Amino acid sequence: MSRAPIDITSTADRPLLGILLMLGFCAVIPFADALAKLLGAEFPLLQLVAVRFATQVLLFVPMALIAGAVLFPSRRIVGLTLLRAMLQIAGLLLMFSALRVLPLADAVAIAFVMPFIMLILGRFFLNEEVGRRRLIACAVGFAGTLMVVQPSFATAGWAALLPIGVAFSFAFFMVVTRAMSREIDPLALQAASGLLALPLVAPLMLFPVAEVAPLVGWLPADGGQIWLFVALGVSGSIGHLLMTWSLKYAPSATLAPMQYLEIPMATLLGFFMFRDLPNGLAALGIAVTIAAGLYIVLRERAVSRAAPSSSPPSPSFPPPSPPEA
């Protein structure tokens, strides 16, 4: 007997479930980033990326097939999924590179410039209205990001700017994800992304490993390190799925404030695992960035409530989502 396909068109909101899923994401993803920082000190960065996508394939492809999901429902979805996979590879690679030299909390906080980038993308690519107050909030949030960058730049040099590249990569990643969100189930999307991303990075494991800051190649891991790799792959894959699923059950305006909990979580993990804490200027910059981001969220909510009920709701981006391991 054939299994009924997954219904991906359901729009019924379940805000509490959506919030719980987003809180799960905020708890899991900093842990995945911390593992990437730990392993990135000894292993090639693309080895971490390859393990991340291999785990995603092993976890989600069987689940999606058992659930009756269609992984590639159209040529358009294939093309968008490939683009999404390439953007995710770029974002993960930049984030893992940043984590080699930056404290965990600083790298995550700098990457939170992404919601401001997405607001600008919405203005120029989707013709969304962006008012003066939101533009000012963007400028303030970016200033807060620069306050976090400044002490990191003094110690790590140009590598301190890597999380800004992460933010750009994942801003476009979220735009592509949003364009696909009504046409493919979240579980199927994760499975399809892994299937297309893994062949892009796996051949690079055949290259020789450089002695300093290795990027490509493969190094064998011992027993304890193998379990760290497993934890990295599972936590990164599941965290991303939790975030994608949360958007199915709650509006982005409801979920966006929750995601800023990722920064204090990263700060705590950075302290307990690496004894890293942001200095005074960086801590102030993190507070400014969070305040500006929350203002944008609240402003979006106020504009949405003030809109005439007869008008169709304008599309909104998913909540800010710096890259997960």
C-alpha positions as CSV (number, residue, x, y, z in Angstrom):
1,M,0.0,0.0,0.0
2,S,1.5,3.4,-1.0
3,R,2.0,6.0,1.7
4,A,0.2,9.3,1.3
5,P,2.7,12.2,0.5
6,I,3.5,14.8,3.1
7,D,1.2,17.8,3.1
8,I,3.6,20.8,2.6
9,T,0.8,23.4,2.0
10,S,-0.6,23.4,5.5
11,T,-0.5,26.9,7.0
12,A,-2.0,26.3,10.4
13,D,0.0,28.0,13.1
14,R,1.1,26.3,16.3
15,P,3.1,29.1,18.0
16,L,4.1,27.2,21.1
17,L,5.5,24.3,19.1
18,G,7.3,26.7,16.8
19,I,8.9,28.5,19.8
20,L,9.9,25.2,21.4
21,L,11.5,24.1,18.1
22,M,13.4,27.5,17.8
23,L,14.6,27.2,21.5
24,G,15.9,23.8,20.6
25,F,17.8,25.3,17.7
26,C,19.3,28.0,19.9
27,A,20.5,25.3,22.4
28,V,21.9,22.9,19.8
29,I,23.6,25.1,17.3
30,P,26.1,26.9,19.6
31,F,27.2,23.4,20.7
32,A,27.8,22.4,17.1
33,D,29.8,25.5,16.5
34,A,31.9,24.8,19.6
35,L,32.6,21.3,18.4
36,A,33.6,22.8,15.0
37,K,36.0,25.2,16.8
38,L,37.5,22.3,18.8
39,L,38.0,20.0,15.8
40,G,39.0,22.8,13.4
41,A,42.2,23.3,15.4
42,E,43.4,19.8,14.3
43,F,41.6,18.8,11.1
44,P,41.1,20.2,7.6
45,L,38.1,22.5,7.5
46,L,36.5,20.8,4.5
47,Q,36.7,17.5,6.4
48,L,34.4,19.0,9.0
49,V,32.1,20.2,6.2
50,A,32.1,16.8,4.5
51,V,31.2,15.0,7.8
52,R,28.5,17.5,8.4
53,F,26.7,16.8,5.1
54,A,27.4,13.0,5.2
55,T,25.6,12.9,8.5
56,Q,22.8,15.0,7.1
57,V,22.4,12.4,4.2
58,L,22.5,9.4,6.5
59,L,20.0,10.9,8.9
60,F,17.4,12.5,6.7
61,V,17.4,10.7,3.3
62,P,16.0,7.5,4.8
63,M,13.5,9.4,7.0
64,A,12.3,11.5,4.1
65,L,11.8,8.4,1.8
66,I,10.0,6.5,4.6
67,A,7.7,9.5,5.1
68,G,6.9,9.5,1.4
69,A,8.5,12.9,0.6
70,V,9.6,13.8,-2.9
71,L,13.1,15.1,-2.7
72,F,13.2,16.8,-6.1
73,P,9.7,17.7,-7.2
74,S,10.7,19.9,-10.1
75,R,13.7,21.2,-12.1
76,R,13.3,24.5,-10.4
77,I,13.7,22.9,-7.0
78,V,16.8,21.0,-8.1
79,G,18.4,24.3,-9.3
80,L,17.5,26.2,-6.1
81,T,18.6,23.3,-3.9
82,L,22.0,23.2,-5.6
83,L,22.4,27.0,-5.2
84,R,21.3,26.6,-1.5
85,A,23.8,23.8,-0.9
86,M,26.6,25.9,-2.4
87,L,25.7,28.9,-0.3
88,Q,25.6,26.7,2.8
89,I,29.0,25.2,2.0
90,A,30.5,28.7,1.6
91,G,28.9,29.9,4.9
92,L,30.0,26.8,6.9
93,L,33.6,27.1,5.5
94,L,33.8,30.8,6.4
95,M,32.4,30.1,9.9
96,F,34.7,27.3,10.6
97,S,37.6,29.4,9.4
98,A,36.5,32.2,11.8
99,L,36.2,29.8,14.7
100,R,39.9,28.9,14.4
101,V,41.0,32.3,15.4
102,L,38.0,34.0,17.1
103,P,36.2,33.4,20.4
104,L,33.0,31.5,19.9
105,A,30.7,34.3,21.2
106,D,32.5,37.0,19.0
107,A,32.2,34.9,15.9
108,V,28.5,34.3,16.4
109,A,27.8,37.9,17.4
110,I,29.5,39.3,14.3
111,A,27.6,36.9,12.1
112,F,24.3,38.4,13.6
113,V,24.8,41.3,11.2
114,M,22.8,39.0,8.9
115,P,19.3,40.2,9.8
116,F,20.3,43.7,8.8
117,I,21.7,42.5,5.5
118,M,18.5,40.6,4.9
119,L,16.5,43.7,5.4
120,I,18.5,45.5,2.7
121,L,18.1,42.5,0.4
122,G,14.4,42.6,0.9
123,R,14.4,46.3,-0.1
124,F,16.5,45.8,-3.3
125,F,15.6,42.3,-4.4
126,L,12.0,41.8,-3.3
127,N,10.8,45.4,-3.5
128,E,9.8,45.3,0.2
129,E,9.2,48.6,1.9
130,V,12.0,49.5,4.4
131,G,11.2,52.7,6.5
132,R,13.6,55.2,7.8
133,R,13.5,53.9,11.4
134,R,14.4,50.4,10.3
135,L,17.3,51.7,8.2
136,I,18.6,53.6,11.3
137,A,18.3,50.4,13.3
138,C,20.3,48.6,10.6
139,A,23.0,51.3,10.9
140,V,23.0,51.0,14.7
141,G,23.2,47.2,14.6
142,F,26.1,47.3,12.1
143,A,27.9,49.8,14.5
144,G,27.4,47.3,17.3
145,T,28.9,44.6,15.0
146,L,31.9,46.8,14.4
147,M,32.4,47.2,18.1
148,V,32.6,43.4,18.4
149,V,35.0,43.3,15.4
150,Q,37.4,45.9,16.7
151,P,39.0,44.0,19.5
152,S,38.9,40.8,17.5
153,F,40.6,42.6,14.6
154,A,43.3,43.8,16.9
155,T,44.2,40.2,17.8
156,A,43.2,38.1,14.7
157,G,43.6,40.6,11.9
158,W,41.5,40.3,8.7
159,A,40.2,37.0,9.9
160,A,37.9,38.9,12.2
161,L,35.9,39.9,9.2
162,L,35.1,36.3,8.1
163,P,31.8,36.2,10.0
164,I,30.6,39.1,7.9
165,G,31.2,36.9,4.9
166,V,29.2,34.3,6.7
167,A,26.4,36.7,7.2
168,F,26.2,37.5,3.5
169,S,26.4,33.8,2.4
170,F,23.5,32.8,4.8
171,A,21.5,35.9,4.0
172,F,21.3,34.7,0.4
173,F,20.9,31.2,1.7
174,M,17.7,32.3,3.6
175,V,16.4,34.1,0.6
176,V,16.7,31.0,-1.5
177,T,15.2,28.8,1.3
178,R,12.2,31.2,1.5
179,A,11.7,30.9,-2.3
180,M,11.4,27.1,-1.9
181,S,9.5,26.9,1.4
182,R,6.1,26.4,-0.1
183,E,7.2,23.7,-2.6
184,I,9.1,21.2,-0.5
185,D,8.8,19.7,3.0
186,P,11.6,20.8,5.4
187,L,12.7,17.2,6.0
188,A,12.9,16.6,2.2
189,L,14.7,19.9,1.7
190,Q,17.4,18.9,4.3
191,A,17.8,15.5,2.6
192,A,18.0,16.9,-0.9
193,S,20.5,19.6,0.2
194,G,22.8,16.9,1.7
195,L,22.6,14.8,-1.4
196,L,23.7,17.7,-3.6
197,A,26.3,19.2,-1.2
198,L,28.2,16.0,-0.4
199,P,29.5,15.3,-3.9
200,L,30.7,18.9,-4.1
201,V,33.0,18.6,-1.1
202,A,33.9,14.8,-1.0
203,P,36.4,14.9,-3.9
204,L,38.4,17.5,-2.0
205,M,39.2,14.9,0.7
206,L,41.6,13.3,-1.8
207,F,44.0,16.3,-1.8
208,P,47.1,16.3,0.4
209,V,46.7,18.0,3.8
210,A,48.7,21.2,4.4
211,E,50.8,21.5,7.5
212,V,49.5,24.9,8.5
213,A,45.8,25.8,8.6
214,P,44.7,22.8,6.5
215,L,41.7,23.4,4.2
216,V,41.4,20.2,2.1
217,G,42.3,16.6,2.6
218,W,41.4,14.0,5.2
219,L,43.1,13.1,8.5
220,P,42.2,9.9,10.4
221,A,40.6,10.5,13.8
222,D,41.0,8.4,17.0
223,G,38.2,7.0,19.1
224,G,37.4,10.1,21.1
225,Q,37.7,12.4,18.0
226,I,35.4,10.1,16.0
227,W,32.6,10.7,18.6
228,L,33.2,14.4,18.4
229,F,32.8,14.3,14.6
230,V,29.5,12.3,15.1
231,A,28.3,14.8,17.6
232,L,29.2,17.7,15.2
233,G,27.3,16.1,12.3
234,V,24.2,15.1,14.3
235,S,23.9,18.4,16.2
236,G,24.4,20.6,13.1
237,S,21.9,18.6,11.1
238,I,19.3,18.4,13.7
239,G,19.7,22.0,14.7
240,H,19.1,23.2,11.2
241,L,16.1,20.9,10.8
242,L,14.6,22.3,14.1
243,M,14.9,25.9,12.8
244,T,13.4,25.0,9.4
245,W,10.5,23.2,11.1
246,S,9.9,26.0,13.5
247,L,9.1,28.3,10.6
248,K,6.3,25.9,9.5
249,Y,4.5,26.3,12.8
250,A,5.0,30.0,13.9
251,P,5.4,33.3,12.1
252,S,8.9,34.6,11.7
253,A,8.0,37.7,13.8
254,T,7.2,35.4,16.7
255,L,10.4,33.4,16.4
256,A,13.0,36.0,15.6
257,P,13.4,37.3,19.2
258,M,14.0,33.8,20.4
259,Q,17.0,33.3,18.1
260,Y,19.1,36.0,19.9
261,L,19.4,33.5,22.7
262,E,22.0,31.9,20.6
263,I,24.5,34.6,21.5
264,P,24.4,34.1,25.3
265,M,24.4,30.4,24.8
266,A,27.6,30.7,22.6
267,T,29.1,33.0,25.3
268,L,28.5,30.4,28.0
269,L,29.9,27.5,25.9
270,G,32.9,29.6,24.9
271,F,33.7,30.2,28.5
272,F,33.2,26.6,29.8
273,M,35.0,25.0,26.8
274,F,37.7,27.5,25.9
275,R,37.7,30.0,28.8
276,D,36.9,32.8,26.3
277,L,34.8,35.8,27.2
278,P,34.1,39.0,25.2
279,N,36.0,42.0,26.4
280,G,34.1,45.2,27.5
281,L,33.9,46.7,24.1
282,A,32.8,43.5,22.4
283,A,30.2,42.8,25.2
284,L,28.8,46.3,24.6
285,G,28.7,45.7,20.9
286,I,26.8,42.4,21.4
287,A,24.2,44.3,23.5
288,V,23.9,47.0,20.8
289,T,23.5,44.4,18.0
290,I,20.8,42.5,20.0
291,A,18.9,45.7,20.8
292,A,18.9,46.8,17.2
293,G,17.8,43.4,15.9
294,L,15.0,43.2,18.4
295,Y,13.9,46.7,17.5
296,I,13.6,45.7,13.8
297,V,11.6,42.6,14.9
298,L,9.2,44.7,17.0
299,R,8.9,47.3,14.2
300,E,8.1,44.6,11.6
301,R,5.4,43.3,14.0
302,A,3.9,46.8,14.5
303,V,3.8,47.5,10.8
304,S,2.2,44.1,10.1
305,R,-0.5,44.7,12.7
306,A,-1.2,48.2,11.3
307,A,-1.7,46.9,7.8
308,P,-5.3,46.8,6.6
309,S,-6.8,43.3,7.2
310,S,-8.1,43.2,3.7
311,S,-4.5,43.4,2.3
312,P,-2.6,40.2,1.8
313,P,0.3,40.0,4.2
314,S,3.7,41.0,2.8
315,P,6.2,38.3,2.7
316,S,8.6,38.3,5.6
317,F,12.0,36.7,5.9
318,P,12.6,33.9,8.3
319,P,14.2,34.9,11.6
320,P,17.9,35.7,11.5
321,S,19.9,32.5,11.3
322,P,23.7,32.7,11.4
323,P,25.2,29.5,10.2
324,E,25.1,26.3,12.1
325,A,27.8,23.8,12.0
